[in-house]
Amino acid sequence: MTRPAFLLPDRPWNGLRILDLFAGAAGAGMGFWLAGFEVTAVDIHRQPRNPFPFIQADALEVLADRDFVEGFDAVHSSPICQSFAAVTDWRGSRQDYPDLLTPTLALLNSYGLPWIVENVVEAARFGPLRADHVLCGTQFGRNVRRHRAFQTGNWDFFDLVEPCRCHRNRDLVPFGHKNERAFADAMGCTWMTNLEARQAIPPAYTHWLGTALAGHLNAQEVTA
Ligand SMILES: C[S@@+](CC[C@H](N)C(=O)[O-])C[C@H]1O[C@@H](n2cnc3c(N)ncnc32)[C@H](O)[C@@H]1O
């Protein structure tokens, strides 16, 4: 399938390659690209607006292929969140979704390379995720309340980021069906459809995490 490469903003390659599992339309992938990574995307569904080299496959099967995975410098994964998200309870459909987070973490823990897993905050409250970083759009100059939890494996870092300012913030773009386009654009996901953006994260999160990850990987190379 031809990928829409014209979407990609120019940036220098940092020499590193990241595997982006459960990639969707590349909210997370775009952040890693902006941080300098070469990105390879995996999703079980066709993702015609994901601009990166793309593999349509089950992410868990890909993750079980050690020779393939070890060809990358790092792995990022966004397993579907519906089995933990509070909104699924309101819709009464939790049983319709498998927990793919638990097997993803188990497989990632069998590797020595650095990884990041992203999910809804409830996955840390009620599920197996450890919330090493909880990020909100307002910490990155984005007028959206979009809290997501990130666990890092085989690396960690301490860095300062703006505090979350979504509480009683009148400038926030409201989240809702009537407002989906404005919300997607405010997240920075301008190339996605509204439907794709519903599942996406603002690229700013992984731009920030990816910059720290590249610093970690480069520091390892210098000391090796
Ligand atoms: C939370 S969304 C990913 C959002 C994306 N990281 C972003 O920031 O734009 C989860 C994605 O997982 C995909 N998915 C669901 N089951 C999958 C599986 N078994 N293997 C690979 N992808 C899967 C869905 O098609 C969906 O695009």
The ligand as an ORCA input file, in Angstrom:
! r2SCAN-3c Opt
* xyz 0 1
  C      -5.256      2.780     21.250
  S      -5.295      2.452     19.536
  C      -3.681      2.993     19.048
  C      -3.521      4.474     18.956
  C      -2.177      4.912     18.436
  N      -1.091      4.469     19.277
  C      -2.126      6.425     18.296
  O      -1.555      7.095     19.176
  O      -2.651      6.938     17.294
  C      -5.126      0.714     19.478
  C      -4.906      0.110     18.098
  O      -4.706     -1.288     18.257
  C      -5.179     -1.935     17.100
  N      -5.320     -3.373     17.448
  C      -6.303     -4.007     18.105
  N      -6.001     -5.303     18.287
  C      -4.759     -5.491     17.730
  C      -3.867     -6.597     17.619
  N      -4.174     -7.791     18.122
  N      -2.693     -6.407     17.006
  C      -2.364     -5.205     16.470
  N      -3.148     -4.114     16.556
  C      -4.333     -4.252     17.190
  C      -6.435     -1.193     16.739
  O      -6.717     -1.353     15.361
  C      -6.066      0.249     17.119
  O      -5.589      0.944     15.982
*
